[in-house]
Amino acid sequence: MEPRRQVFSVDLLERYAAKGRGIITCMAAGNDVIVLGTSKGWVIRLDFGAGDSFDIDLSVGRPGEQSIHRVFVDPGGCHCIATVVGGGTSDTFYTHKKWAKPRIMSKLKGLIVNTVAWNRQHITEASTREIILGTDNGQLHEVAVDEKDKKEKYIKFLFELNELAEAFTGLQMETTSTNNGTRYYVMAVTPTRLYSFTGIGLLDSVFASYAERAVHFMELPGEIPNSELHFFIKQRRTLHFAWLSGAGIYHGGLNFGAHHSSPNGDQNFVENKALLDYSKLGEGVMVKPSSLAVSEFHFLLLVGNKVKVVNRISEQIVEELYFDQTPDAVSSGVLGLCSDASAGLFYAYDQYSIFQVSVNDEGRDMWKVYLDLQEYGAALANCHDALQRDQVYLVQAETAFTAKDYLRAASFYAKINFALSFEEITLKFVSISEQDALRTFLLRKLDSFSKDDKCQITMISTWVTELYLDKINRLLLEDDAVSDNLSSEYQSIITEFRAFLSDCKDVLDEATTMKLLESYGRVDELVFFANLKEQHEIVVHHYIQLGEAKKALRVLQKPNVPIELQYKFAPDLIMHDAYETVESWMTTKDLNPRKLIPAMMRYSSEPHAKNETHEVIKYLEYCVHRLQNEDPGVHNLLLSLYAKQEDESSLLRFLQCKFGKGQPNGPEFFYDPKYALRLCLKEKRMRACVHIYSMMSMHEEAVALALQVDPELAMAEADKVEDDEDLRKKLWLMVAKHVIKQEKGTKRENIRKAIAFLKETDGLLKIEDILPFFPDFALIDDFKEAICSSLEDYNEQIEKLKQEMNDATHGADNIRNDISALAQRYAVIKKDEGCGVCRRKILNVADDYRMARVYTSIGSMAPFYVFPCGHSFHAHCLIAHVTKCSNEAQAEYILDLQKQLTLLGNEPRNEMNGGLTEEEPIVSMTPGDKIRSLLDDAIANECPFCGDLMIREISLPFILPNERDEIESWEIKPQDLGTQKSISLSV
């Protein structure tokens, strides 16, 4: 296994970098650009990014020996400021990477610039924007330079230390944008103090405000050869600072999003302040560093000729770096350190050489550092893999477990994936009987599983379920108050358990969970879980046992509940709350009322108050009238409920409704009339029985029963018969007999009422029809008028019959005369008259002897037909034409008649002259005459050229589909031009 690389490593970057221009006195770096100052007044710029360099002599024109005091370069490597001293005076120069000559800042003549604060947020290649310069005499100046102007835009005096005049040795500036403008935060150090300035607005106005308020500073007395101030910058934002002071390294974080007001009104953004004592450097004798550089997690301290790397968090020395110096430079040692924030590199320099300090995965062990300090959040933030995070969680868990904070330990144990097995952790809690902590661990562990770990998730979820149930039972045993649901802990664990069941309903095994809940007697939770798993049958059954029909009905009304559950629980629900049940049925779609009949019959069998609304009747009426249900069982049940009511009006209205009206070939009612009749007879609903008898066409029974109820009803029933006069008369006689026998007045009054009854029958009954109903000793005088009236009616009827007989005799005579006249009718035909079909002469010799024999003989001529319109046809031509133009059935009929005539033509027949003799009756026709008459009707009913046959032919095409040959004969086909011969004609 290869040894781990050091976090920091030193490499010689360039030997004799001064190029003979003296020795190196100072150095600055930014964006892979290094600027050196030499003892002979030269500034050497090395651009490692571009691979070039150039030298600038700042001692030109200055008397005596000149040396570069300080050089400064911005983070982008474009702007450079250098201070040269010698000959008892000093000058400050500015140069740009594009300039060949530097520009002197004349207003700073005589001032030694020790430090520069760059505006990192706003500086560009073309402009420095506002920068601050700190001088050796404790003054701060604002400077701005634009590259195109070739000189500074302005130099403003900002601030001067009056109370304790010390040189500014370090200076840093940070800016942030706010709604009110730009906020400046400036930190400056002297050998013994750290000053901070802050404000919003222009930079000069911020410092001008300190004329009226005290400056905030931190004083750390002690001697230091070189006090320095450094900011660690990441992504152009300062995260923390470090001040190399005489007392130690004062450092802390900078959070410009926080607002911490100091007593003097300034806002202080420093957090987590600390002081690193130099005694921790381990040199025995107190040795103070000569230079400082700051990385993300470490301080690089230059002590003598080596760099000690101190962890900023643990304050422990982690590495020591040594330099490969030339023998000439060993005595003077390493002069200083500088950093390149843009490139993430550090540099060290002596009088002749430049060394590069590289950083390799600086934060790789920071998780251990934070872990040792028990800063677990920071430790986790710096972990690079799951194993490291496991170590952090393990330490947290063990710490909490040792402190008997088992619930917290369980939370941390659940986050461990590799450092400790699942079994080891669970045994820890089982061994000490910490069920609550074990449950917490398992719940947290469930969150860490992926969806593919279905088996583990189900097993752990089931275990958690049992732990919850055990916890609930222990609370029940420990606290008597839970029986009244007063224990807050009990209620809390119930709520938590139900939330767990809701979250894990898809991973818990349904059957196992149901058995667990049932075995622990947790009926409410069982119902809750069944509801989650859509086991609606269990839920509804539970609510019915509690008598909460409304809740059960709400469950059944859910969209995903099977409709069969409605039928299963209908008997219990309607007995618990008939109104709500029926209302639910009426709002449920696709409900089959037939399957609800058992429930409705059970409800109907119970006694109900007279004024109480019968809910089953309401529902059945809804089905019959609104839903137009046609089920006979539904109609029969509704009819039976109507029959049991005291008021018969609802039953009669139901019987009179024609529910099937409007349906073709459908019944007028859907109930069983025989069942209805038996039921009504049993319940003694006589009017309903009369209606049913009448509906079944049992009019005699209807009238007989109606006479027992109301004679008027019997009369109405008797009048319903319209198509059977004898039955109607019989029914009226039944009514008359009942009316006469029921009258209890005097004889004469009874007779008068009987006579009045005859008038109501509209002449259907006569006096002689009702006379047998009177007693034998009734006087004839009482019926005199009625008998006379009846005799007069008979006389009128006899006269009418005589008149009808005379009319019939005259009609028969007229028919005989018409027949005789028709037999003598004739038509005149010209000698050369042609047949309308074959165009041959009508009066030609017959070709077919057999066909001619069945027609009236006219010599040897062929039989023919002459129509009143003047058209004439041979008989066989007319038959052929009509057959051709008729449909197939009619043509076959005609041909069949023709065949029969032809066969009859071979039999002997009596010759007639086309008429009947006076002695021969009309009906004495031979079979041939009958067939010929039928044939005449079929072919000669009308002229084929003038009648409907010709009109129908208008719609037929000229060429029929079967005449394909005729169509092809008229088709024009293109000829092959290649086969044609051309003939040239000479003119």
Residue pairs with C-beta under 8 A, 6 or more apart in sequence:
5 360
6 319
6 360
7 298
7 309
7 318
7 319
7 359
7 360
7 361
7 362
7 364
7 365
8 298
8 300
8 307
8 309
8 319
8 321
8 346
8 357
8 358
8 359
8 360
8 362
9 321
9 357
9 358
9 360
10 307
10 321
10 322
10 323
10 324
10 348
10 355
10 356
10 357
11 355
11 356
11 358
12 323
12 324
12 353
12 354
12 355
12 356
13 347
13 353
13 354
13 355
13 356
14 46
14 353
14 354
15 326
15 352
15 353
16 352
16 353
17 24
17 36
17 44
17 46
17 349
17 352
17 353
17 354
18 24
18 36
18 38
18 42
18 44
18 351
18 352
19 44
19 55
21 38
21 40
21 42
21 44
21 55
22 38
22 39
22 40
22 41
22 42
22 67
23 38
23 39
23 351
23 352
24 36
24 37
24 38
24 39
24 335
24 349
24 350
24 351
24 352
24 354
25 37
25 38
25 39
25 67
25 68
25 69
25 335
26 36
26 37
26 68
26 69
26 70
26 71
26 335
26 336
27 34
27 35
27 36
27 37
27 71
27 335
27 336
27 338
27 347
27 349
27 354
28 34
28 35
28 71
28 72
28 73
28 80
28 338
29 35
29 73
29 338
29 339
29 340
29 343
29 345
29 347
30 73
30 74
30 75
30 76
30 77
30 340
30 341
30 342
31 49
31 75
31 76
31 77
31 340
31 342
31 343
32 47
32 48
32 49
32 77
32 340
32 342
32 343
33 45
33 46
33 47
33 48
33 49
33 73
33 77
33 97
34 45
34 46
34 48
34 347
34 354
35 43
35 44
35 45
35 46
35 71
35 72
35 73
35 80
35 82
36 43
36 44
36 45
36 46
36 71
36 349
36 354
37 43
37 67
37 68
37 69
37 70
37 71
37 82
38 44
38 67
38 68
39 67
39 68
40 59
40 65
40 66
40 67
41 57
41 58
41 59
41 62
41 66
41 67
41 68
41 84
41 86
42 55
42 56
42 57
42 58
42 59
42 68
43 55
43 56
43 58
43 68
43 71
43 80
43 82
43 93
43 95
43 102
44 53
44 54
44 55
44 56
45 53
45 54
45 55
45 56
45 80
45 97
46 53
47 53
47 77
47 97
49 77
56 95
56 101
56 102
58 66
58 68
58 82
58 84
58 91
58 93
58 102
59 66
59 84
59 86
62 84
62 86
62 87
62 91
63 87
64 86
64 87
64 88
65 86
65 87
66 84
66 85
66 86
66 87
67 84
67 85
67 86
68 82
68 83
68 84
69 83
69 84
69 85
69 90
69 112
69 113
70 82
70 83
70 113
70 114
70 115
71 80
71 81
71 82
72 80
72 81
72 82
72 113
72 115
72 116
72 118
73 79
73 80
74 80
74 118
74 123
74 128
75 118
75 120
75 123
75 233
75 341
75 342
76 123
76 124
76 125
76 342
77 97
77 342
78 96
78 97
78 125
78 147
79 94
79 96
79 97
79 118
79 123
79 128
79 145
80 94
80 95
80 96
80 97
81 92
81 93
81 94
81 113
81 116
81 133
82 92
82 93
82 95
82 102
83 90
83 91
83 92
83 93
83 112
83 113
84 90
84 91
84 92
84 93
85 112
89 109
89 110
90 109
90 110
90 111
90 112
91 104
91 105
91 108
91 109
92 104
92 105
92 108
92 109
92 111
92 113
92 133
93 102
93 103
93 104
93 105
94 102
94 103
94 105
94 145
94 152
95 101
95 102
95 103
96 145
96 147
98 147
99 147
99 150
103 150
103 151
103 152
105 143
105 152
105 155
107 152
107 155
108 133
108 135
108 141
108 155
111 135
111 136
111 137
111 139
111 141
112 135
112 136
112 137
113 133
113 134
113 135
113 136
114 134
114 135
114 136
114 167
114 168
114 169
115 133
115 134
115 168
115 169
115 170
115 171
115 188
115 229
116 131
116 132
116 133
116 134
116 171
117 131
117 132
117 133
117 134
117 171
117 172
117 173
117 186
117 188
118 128
118 131
118 173
119 128
119 129
119 130
119 131
119 173
119 175
120 173
120 174
120 233
120 236
121 174
121 175
121 176
121 236
122 129
122 130
122 175
123 129
123 131
125 147
126 146
126 147
126 148
127 144
127 145
127 146
127 147
128 143
128 144
128 145
128 146
129 144
130 142
130 143
130 144
130 203
131 142
131 143
131 144
131 173
132 140
132 141
132 142
132 143
132 158
132 171
132 173
132 186
132 203
133 140
133 141
133 142
133 143
133 171
134 140
134 167
134 168
134 169
134 170
134 171
134 188
135 141
135 167
135 168
136 167
136 168
137 160
137 165
137 167
138 160
138 161
138 165
138 166
138 167
138 168
138 190
139 157
139 158
139 159
139 160
139 161
139 168
140 157
140 158
140 159
140 160
140 168
140 171
140 188
140 207
141 155
141 156
141 157
141 158
142 154
142 155
142 156
142 157
142 158
142 203
142 204
143 152
143 154
143 155
143 156
144 152
144 153
144 154
145 151
145 152
145 153
146 153
156 204
158 203
158 204
158 207
159 197
159 207
159 210
161 168
161 190
164 190
164 192
164 193
166 190
166 191
166 192
166 193
167 190
167 191
168 188
168 189
168 190
169 189
169 190
169 191
169 226
169 227
169 228
169 229
170 188
170 189
170 227
170 228
170 229
170 230
170 243
170 244
171 186
171 187
171 188
171 189
171 229
172 186
172 187
172 188
172 229
172 230
172 231
172 238
172 241
173 184
173 185
173 186
173 187
174 184
174 185
174 186
174 231
174 238
174 254
174 256
175 182
175 183
175 184
175 185
176 182
176 183
176 185
176 256
177 183
178 200
180 200
181 200
181 201
182 200
182 201
183 198
183 199
183 200
183 256
184 197
184 198
184 199
184 200
184 203
184 206
185 196
185 197
185 198
185 254
185 256
185 269
186 196
186 197
186 198
186 206
187 194
187 195
187 196
187 197
187 229
187 231
187 241
188 194
188 195
188 196
188 197
188 229
189 195
189 227
189 228
189 229
189 243
189 245
190 227
191 223
191 224
191 227
191 245
191 246
192 219
192 220
192 221
192 222
192 227
192 245
192 246
193 217
193 218
193 219
193 220
194 217
194 218
194 219
194 220
194 229
194 243
194 245
194 250
195 215
195 216
195 217
196 216
196 217
196 266
196 268
196 270
197 206
197 207
197 210
197 215
197 216
198 206
198 266
198 267
198 269
199 205
199 206
199 207
199 209
200 206
213 264
213 265
213 266
214 264
216 262
216 264
216 266
216 268
218 250
220 243
220 245
220 246
220 247
220 248
220 250
220 275
221 246
221 247
222 245
222 246
222 247
223 246
223 288
224 244
224 245
224 246
224 288
225 288
225 290
226 244
226 290
226 291
226 336
227 243
227 244
227 245
227 246
228 243
228 244
228 291
228 292
229 241
229 242
229 243
229 244
230 241
230 242
230 244
230 292
230 293
230 294
230 339
231 238
231 240
231 241
231 254
231 294
232 238
232 239
232 240
232 241
232 242
232 294
232 295
232 296
232 341
233 239
233 341
234 296
237 256
238 254
238 256
239 253
239 254
239 296
240 251
240 252
240 253
240 254
240 294
240 312
241 251
241 252
241 254
241 270
241 294
242 249
242 250
242 251
242 292
242 294
242 299
242 312
243 249
243 250
243 251
244 289
244 291
244 292
246 288
247 275
247 277
248 275
248 276
248 277
248 278
249 275
249 276
249 278
249 292
249 299
249 301
250 273
250 274
250 275
250 276
251 273
251 274
251 275
251 276
251 294
251 299
251 312
252 270
252 271
252 272
252 273
252 274
253 270
253 271
253 272
254 269
254 270
254 271
255 269
255 271
256 269
258 269
258 271
259 267
260 267
260 268
260 269
260 270
260 271
261 267
261 268
262 268
276 299
276 310
276 312
276 315
278 286
278 287
278 288
278 289
279 286
280 310
280 315
280 316
280 317
281 287
281 289
281 301
281 303
281 308
281 310
281 317
282 317
283 303
287 303
287 304
289 301
289 302
289 303
289 308
290 302
290 303
290 333
290 336
291 301
291 302
291 334
291 335
291 336
291 337
292 299
292 300
292 301
292 302
292 337
293 299
293 300
293 337
293 338
293 339
293 346
293 357
294 300
294 312
294 339
295 346
295 359
295 362
296 362
296 363
297 311
297 312
297 313
297 362
297 363
297 366
297 369
298 309
298 310
298 311
298 312
298 318
298 362
299 309
299 310
299 312
300 307
300 308
300 309
300 321
300 337
300 346
300 357
301 307
301 308
301 309
301 310
302 334
302 336
302 337
302 348
304 333
304 334
305 322
305 323
305 325
305 330
305 333
305 334
306 320
306 321
306 322
306 323
306 334
307 320
307 321
307 334
307 337
307 348
307 357
308 317
308 319
308 320
308 321
309 317
309 318
309 319
309 320
309 321
310 316
310 317
310 318
311 317
311 318
311 369
313 366
313 369
313 370
313 373
313 375
313 378
314 369
314 372
314 373
321 357
323 334
323 348
323 350
323 353
323 355
324 355
325 334
325 350
325 353
326 350
326 352
326 353
328 351
328 352
329 350
329 351
329 352
329 353
332 350
332 351
333 350
334 348
334 349
334 350
334 355
335 349
335 350
335 351
336 348
336 349
337 346
337 347
337 348
337 357
338 346
338 347
338 349
339 345
339 346
339 347
340 346
340 347
344 359
345 356
345 357
345 358
345 359
346 356
346 357
346 358
346 359
347 354
347 355
347 356
347 357
348 354
348 355
348 357
349 355
363 382
364 384
366 378
366 379
366 382
367 379
367 380
367 382
367 383
367 384
367 388
367 391
367 392
368 379
369 379
370 376
370 378
370 379
370 382
371 379
371 391
371 392
371 395
374 399
376 392
376 395
376 396
379 392
380 389
380 392
383 389
383 392
386 417
386 418
387 418
387 419
389 415
390 415
390 416
390 417
390 418
390 419
390 420
391 419
393 412
393 413
393 415
393 416
393 419
394 412
394 416
394 419
394 420
396 412
397 409
397 410
397 412
397 413
397 416
398 409
400 406
400 408
400 409
400 412
401 409
401 428
406 429
406 432
406 434
406 436
406 437
407 436
407 437
407 440
409 437
410 429
410 437
410 438
410 440
410 441
410 444
411 440
411 441
411 444
413 420
413 425
413 428
413 441
414 440
414 441
414 442
414 443
414 444
414 445
414 447
414 448
415 444
415 448
416 425
417 448
422 445
425 441
426 438
426 441
426 442
429 435
429 437
429 438
429 441
430 438
435 467
435 470
435 471
436 471
438 467
439 464
439 467
439 468
439 471
442 460
442 463
442 464
442 467
443 464
443 500
445 460
446 457
446 460
446 461
446 464
446 504
449 456
449 457
449 460
454 507
457 507
458 507
458 508
458 509
461 504
461 507
461 508
462 508
462 509
462 512
462 513
462 516
464 500
464 504
465 500
465 501
465 508
465 513
465 516
465 517
466 516
468 493
468 496
468 497
468 500
469 497
469 516
469 517
469 520
469 522
471 493
472 490
472 493
472 494
472 497
472 520
472 522
473 520
475 482
475 487
475 489
475 490
475 493
476 482
476 483
476 490
479 487
479 489
479 490
481 487
482 490
485 491
494 525
497 525
498 525
498 528
501 508
501 513
501 525
501 528
501 529
501 532
502 532
505 529
505 532
505 533
510 533
510 535
513 529
514 526
514 529
514 530
514 535
517 525
517 526
517 529
518 526
523 542
526 538
526 542
527 538
527 539
527 542
527 543
530 536
530 538
530 539
530 542
531 539
531 555
534 560
536 555
536 556
536 558
536 561
536 562
536 565
537 565
537 568
539 552
539 555
540 552
540 555
540 556
540 565
540 569
541 569
543 549
543 551
543 552
543 555
544 552
544 569
544 572
544 573
544 576
547 576
549 573
549 576
549 577
549 580
549 581
550 577
550 580
552 569
552 573
553 573
553 577
553 580
553 581
553 584
555 561
556 565
556 566
556 569
556 584
556 588
557 584
557 587
557 588
563 588
563 590
563 591
566 585
566 588
566 591
566 596
567 592
567 595
567 596
567 599
570 581
570 585
570 596
570 598
570 599
571 598
571 599
571 602
571 603
573 581
573 584
573 599
574 581
574 582
574 599
574 600
574 602
574 603
574 615
574 616
575 602
575 603
575 606
578 603
578 615
578 616
579 613
579 615
581 615
582 615
582 616
582 618
582 619
585 591
585 596
585 619
586 619
586 622
593 619
593 620
593 623
593 627
593 629
593 631
593 634
594 631
594 633
594 634
596 619
597 633
597 634
597 637
600 616
600 619
600 620
600 637
601 637
603 615
603 616
604 614
604 616
604 641
608 614
614 641
616 637
616 641
617 638
617 641
617 642
620 634
620 637
620 638
620 641
621 638
623 629
623 634
624 634
624 635
624 638
624 659
628 659
629 635
630 659
630 660
630 670
631 670
632 670
632 671
632 672
635 659
635 669
635 670
635 671
636 671
636 672
636 675
636 676
638 654
638 671
639 651
639 654
639 655
639 671
639 675
639 676
639 679
640 679
642 650
642 651
642 654
643 651
643 679
643 680
643 683
643 685
643 688
644 683
645 651
648 685
648 687
648 688
651 680
651 685
651 688
652 687
652 688
652 691
655 669
655 676
655 688
655 691
655 692
655 695
656 691
657 669
658 668
658 669
659 668
659 669
659 670
660 666
660 667
660 668
660 669
660 670
661 668
669 695
673 692
673 695
673 696
676 688
676 692
677 689
677 692
677 693
677 696
680 686
680 688
680 689
680 692
681 689
686 705
686 708
686 709
687 709
687 713
689 705
690 702
690 705
690 706
690 709
690 713
690 717
691 702
693 699
693 701
693 702
693 705
694 702
694 717
694 720
699 717
699 718
699 720
699 721
699 727
699 731
700 727
700 730
700 731
700 734
702 717
703 714
703 717
703 718
703 731
703 734
703 735
704 734
706 713
706 714
706 716
706 717
707 714
707 734
707 735
707 738
711 735
711 738
711 739
711 742
714 734
714 735
714 738
715 735
715 760
717 731
718 728
718 731
718 732
718 734
718 735
719 728
721 727
721 728
721 731
722 728
725 764
728 764
729 764
729 765
729 769
732 761
732 764
732 765
733 765
733 769
733 770
736 754
736 757
736 761
736 765
736 769
736 770
736 773
737 770
737 773
739 753
739 754
739 757
740 750
740 754
740 757
740 770
740 773
740 774
741 773
743 749
743 750
743 753
743 754
745 753
747 778
747 782
748 782
751 774
751 778
751 782
751 783
754 770
754 773
754 774
755 767
755 785
755 786
757 770
758 765
758 766
758 767
758 770
758 786
766 790
766 793
767 783
767 786
767 787
767 789
767 790
768 787
768 790
771 783
780 787
816 922
819 916
819 922
820 915
820 916
820 918
823 914
823 915
823 916
824 915
827 866
827 868
829 842
829 843
829 866
829 872
831 841
831 843
832 841
833 841
833 842
833 843
833 872
834 840
834 841
834 842
835 841
835 842
835 864
835 872
835 873
835 874
835 877
836 871
836 872
836 873
836 877
836 944
836 945
837 873
837 874
837 877
837 878
837 880
837 881
838 874
838 877
840 874
842 861
842 864
842 872
842 874
843 861
844 861
844 862
845 860
845 861
845 862
846 852
846 860
846 861
846 862
846 863
847 862
848 862
848 876
849 905
850 902
850 905
850 906
851 863
851 875
851 876
851 901
851 902
851 905
852 862
852 863
852 905
853 905
853 906
853 909
854 901
854 902
854 904
854 905
854 909
854 928
854 931
854 932
855 863
855 875
855 932
856 863
856 912
856 913
856 914
857 911
862 874
862 875
862 876
863 874
863 875
864 872
864 873
864 874
864 875
865 872
865 873
865 875
865 878
865 939
865 940
866 872
867 940
867 942
867 943
867 946
868 943
869 943
869 945
869 946
871 943
871 944
871 945
871 946
873 881
873 944
878 939
878 940
878 944
879 894
879 895
879 898
879 935
879 939
881 944
882 894
882 938
882 939
882 944
882 949
883 890
883 891
883 894
883 895
884 891
885 944
885 949
885 952
885 953
886 894
886 949
890 938
893 938
894 935
894 938
894 939
897 931
897 934
897 935
897 938
898 935
900 931
901 928
901 931
901 932
901 935
904 927
904 928
904 931
905 928
907 928
909 926
909 928
910 926
916 922
916 924
925 933
941 947
942 948
942 949
944 950
959 966
959 967
